């Protein structure tokens, strides 16, 4: 049994946290597919326990379909949908919710075991507890998001989708960062590198860009202005302004796509510049330089994916790949920000 006093690291704990991070990544990917296939409103009830089981009979499927027929999305978008077609969108949302349940179990059960064994470094216990709380909050926010599309809308509210994805990505970052802390232990001396602030700023920018991407998805803004680098032949979208400030930044398809493009350009330049400047910094460790290079490579690939996804009018496979790339970029930026703090 490992004592709190004997070690500030635990590689089994690190592997557990990395495994949960992979599950969160899978949830983000399936969530993206759920959104792109317009499947997110197919389950109109929130049943955290009993909802783990899908309909098991024709009568159960008919009852589930009847509930879906009561919401605006069915009446206004899918009035000719059959039960068989409904099953196609139902399974995406069910899989997304099932993954959420699996994340909860995969986190909580080992957490209790590691606590009993005193295997978690003391400095990480409250951080792990906070991550569990964040995961529970994510479930509540998920239902809050879905509920926005059950009465007056045919899709979920974009800002709620942004919050839902943002919490998932915040949990993803914390899992990776804490896993690295558990694997390597506390630093004996923290590196007072000038790159600490820049690395955290880059990580924050990648996170903000992911939130802007959620607004693009929530407004189906990838289905308009499908030329590049112009927007319908112009530098500035004609329908940029919405109804007021919030209507513009959160609900205008032209505005959210423009903001997403502009941040992408900034990240493209920043990612390459950071990699180039760290490469010639003799005071920076080789590990930090490697992580900076990884960020640059992923940001270039992600930019290319974004352009291809836009021009192709967001096919599901490209949209999912682009969202996956965003999470991978966030992981690389997290690794860089974590690494520059160590000599």
HUDA-V91575 format. One record per backbone hydrogen bond with DSSP energy under -1.0 kcal/mol. CO is the residue of the C=O (numbers start at 1). NH is the residue of the N-H. E is the energy in kcal/mol with one decimal. If there is no record, write none. Layout:
BEGIN
co->CO nh->NH e->E
co->CO nh->NH e->E
END
This chain:
BEGIN
co->10 nh->14 e->-2.1
co->11 nh->15 e->-2.7
co->12 nh->16 e->-2.1
co->13 nh->17 e->-2.4
co->14 nh->18 e->-2.6
co->15 nh->19 e->-2.3
co->16 nh->20 e->-2.2
co->17 nh->21 e->-2.1
co->18 nh->22 e->-1.9
co->19 nh->23 e->-1.8
co->20 nh->24 e->-2.4
co->21 nh->25 e->-2.4
co->22 nh->26 e->-2.4
co->23 nh->27 e->-2.2
co->24 nh->28 e->-2.3
co->25 nh->29 e->-2.3
co->26 nh->30 e->-2.8
co->27 nh->31 e->-2.5
co->28 nh->32 e->-2.0
co->29 nh->33 e->-2.1
co->30 nh->34 e->-2.5
co->31 nh->35 e->-2.2
co->32 nh->36 e->-2.5
co->33 nh->37 e->-1.9
co->34 nh->39 e->-2.8
co->35 nh->38 e->-1.5
co->39 nh->42 e->-1.9
co->47 nh->51 e->-1.5
co->49 nh->52 e->-1.7
co->50 nh->53 e->-1.5
co->57 nh->61 e->-2.3
co->58 nh->62 e->-2.3
co->59 nh->63 e->-2.1
co->60 nh->64 e->-2.2
co->61 nh->65 e->-2.6
co->62 nh->66 e->-2.2
co->63 nh->67 e->-1.7
co->64 nh->68 e->-1.7
co->65 nh->69 e->-2.1
co->67 nh->70 e->-1.2
co->68 nh->71 e->-1.6
co->71 nh->75 e->-1.6
co->72 nh->76 e->-3.1
co->73 nh->77 e->-2.0
co->73 nh->78 e->-1.7
co->78 nh->81 e->-1.8
co->82 nh->86 e->-2.3
co->83 nh->87 e->-1.9
co->85 nh->89 e->-1.0
co->86 nh->90 e->-2.5
co->87 nh->91 e->-2.2
co->89 nh->93 e->-1.6
co->90 nh->94 e->-2.8
co->91 nh->95 e->-2.4
co->92 nh->96 e->-2.1
co->93 nh->97 e->-2.4
co->94 nh->98 e->-2.7
co->95 nh->99 e->-2.3
co->96 nh->100 e->-1.6
co->97 nh->101 e->-2.0
co->98 nh->102 e->-2.6
co->99 nh->103 e->-2.6
co->100 nh->104 e->-1.8
co->101 nh->105 e->-2.3
co->102 nh->106 e->-3.3
co->103 nh->107 e->-1.5
co->104 nh->108 e->-2.8
co->105 nh->109 e->-2.0
co->107 nh->111 e->-1.7
co->108 nh->112 e->-2.2
co->109 nh->113 e->-1.9
co->110 nh->114 e->-3.2
co->111 nh->115 e->-2.0
co->112 nh->116 e->-2.4
co->113 nh->117 e->-2.3
co->114 nh->119 e->-2.7
co->121 nh->124 e->-2.4
co->122 nh->125 e->-1.1
co->124 nh->128 e->-2.4
co->125 nh->129 e->-2.3
co->126 nh->130 e->-2.3
co->127 nh->131 e->-2.0
co->128 nh->132 e->-2.0
co->129 nh->133 e->-2.1
co->130 nh->134 e->-2.3
co->131 nh->135 e->-2.2
co->132 nh->136 e->-2.0
co->133 nh->137 e->-2.3
co->134 nh->138 e->-1.9
co->135 nh->139 e->-1.3
co->136 nh->140 e->-1.6
co->137 nh->141 e->-2.7
co->138 nh->142 e->-2.2
co->139 nh->143 e->-1.7
co->140 nh->144 e->-2.3
co->141 nh->145 e->-2.4
co->142 nh->146 e->-2.4
co->143 nh->147 e->-3.0
co->145 nh->148 e->-1.0
co->146 nh->149 e->-2.1
co->147 nh->150 e->-1.2
co->157 nh->161 e->-2.1
co->158 nh->162 e->-2.2
co->159 nh->163 e->-1.9
co->160 nh->164 e->-2.5
co->161 nh->165 e->-2.6
co->162 nh->166 e->-2.7
co->163 nh->167 e->-2.4
co->164 nh->168 e->-1.6
co->165 nh->169 e->-2.6
co->166 nh->170 e->-2.3
co->167 nh->171 e->-2.3
co->168 nh->172 e->-2.1
co->169 nh->173 e->-2.4
co->170 nh->174 e->-2.3
co->171 nh->175 e->-2.4
co->172 nh->176 e->-2.0
co->173 nh->177 e->-2.8
co->174 nh->178 e->-2.7
co->175 nh->179 e->-2.3
co->176 nh->180 e->-2.3
co->177 nh->181 e->-2.0
co->178 nh->182 e->-2.5
co->179 nh->183 e->-2.2
co->180 nh->184 e->-2.4
co->181 nh->185 e->-2.0
co->182 nh->10 e->-2.5
co->193 nh->196 e->-1.5
co->195 nh->199 e->-3.0
co->196 nh->200 e->-2.1
co->197 nh->201 e->-2.3
co->198 nh->202 e->-2.4
co->199 nh->203 e->-2.3
co->200 nh->204 e->-2.6
co->201 nh->205 e->-2.2
co->202 nh->206 e->-2.2
co->203 nh->207 e->-2.1
co->204 nh->208 e->-2.5
co->205 nh->209 e->-2.5
co->206 nh->210 e->-1.8
co->207 nh->211 e->-1.8
co->208 nh->212 e->-2.4
co->209 nh->213 e->-2.1
co->210 nh->214 e->-1.6
co->211 nh->215 e->-1.7
co->212 nh->216 e->-2.0
co->213 nh->217 e->-2.5
co->214 nh->218 e->-2.9
co->215 nh->219 e->-1.5
co->216 nh->221 e->-2.6
co->217 nh->220 e->-1.4
co->220 nh->223 e->-1.6
co->221 nh->224 e->-1.3
co->231 nh->234 e->-1.0
co->234 nh->231 e->-3.5
co->237 nh->240 e->-1.1
co->242 nh->244 e->-1.3
co->244 nh->248 e->-1.4
co->245 nh->249 e->-2.5
co->246 nh->250 e->-2.1
co->252 nh->256 e->-2.8
co->253 nh->257 e->-1.8
co->254 nh->258 e->-2.0
co->255 nh->259 e->-2.7
co->256 nh->260 e->-2.0
co->257 nh->261 e->-2.2
co->258 nh->262 e->-2.8
co->259 nh->263 e->-2.3
co->260 nh->264 e->-1.7
co->261 nh->265 e->-2.3
co->262 nh->266 e->-2.0
co->263 nh->267 e->-2.6
co->264 nh->268 e->-2.4
co->265 nh->269 e->-2.2
co->266 nh->270 e->-2.7
co->267 nh->271 e->-3.1
co->268 nh->272 e->-1.7
co->269 nh->273 e->-2.6
co->270 nh->274 e->-2.8
co->271 nh->275 e->-1.8
co->272 nh->276 e->-2.3
co->273 nh->277 e->-2.6
co->274 nh->278 e->-2.6
co->275 nh->279 e->-1.5
co->278 nh->281 e->-1.2
co->281 nh->284 e->-1.3
co->285 nh->289 e->-2.0
co->286 nh->290 e->-2.2
co->287 nh->291 e->-2.0
co->288 nh->292 e->-2.2
co->289 nh->293 e->-2.2
co->290 nh->294 e->-2.2
co->291 nh->295 e->-2.2
co->292 nh->296 e->-2.1
co->293 nh->297 e->-2.6
co->294 nh->298 e->-2.6
co->295 nh->299 e->-2.6
co->296 nh->300 e->-1.9
co->297 nh->301 e->-2.2
co->298 nh->302 e->-2.9
co->299 nh->303 e->-1.9
co->300 nh->304 e->-2.1
co->301 nh->305 e->-2.4
co->302 nh->306 e->-2.2
co->303 nh->307 e->-2.1
co->304 nh->308 e->-2.4
co->305 nh->309 e->-2.8
co->306 nh->310 e->-2.1
co->307 nh->311 e->-2.6
co->308 nh->312 e->-2.0
co->309 nh->314 e->-2.9
co->310 nh->313 e->-1.7
co->315 nh->319 e->-2.8
co->316 nh->320 e->-2.6
co->317 nh->321 e->-1.8
co->318 nh->322 e->-2.6
co->319 nh->323 e->-2.1
co->320 nh->324 e->-2.4
co->321 nh->325 e->-2.4
co->322 nh->326 e->-1.7
co->323 nh->327 e->-1.6
co->324 nh->328 e->-2.2
co->325 nh->329 e->-2.6
co->326 nh->330 e->-2.1
co->327 nh->331 e->-2.2
co->328 nh->332 e->-2.4
co->329 nh->333 e->-2.6
co->330 nh->334 e->-2.2
co->331 nh->335 e->-2.4
co->332 nh->336 e->-2.2
co->333 nh->337 e->-2.5
co->334 nh->338 e->-2.4
co->335 nh->339 e->-2.3
co->336 nh->340 e->-2.1
co->339 nh->342 e->-1.9
co->341 nh->191 e->-2.4
END
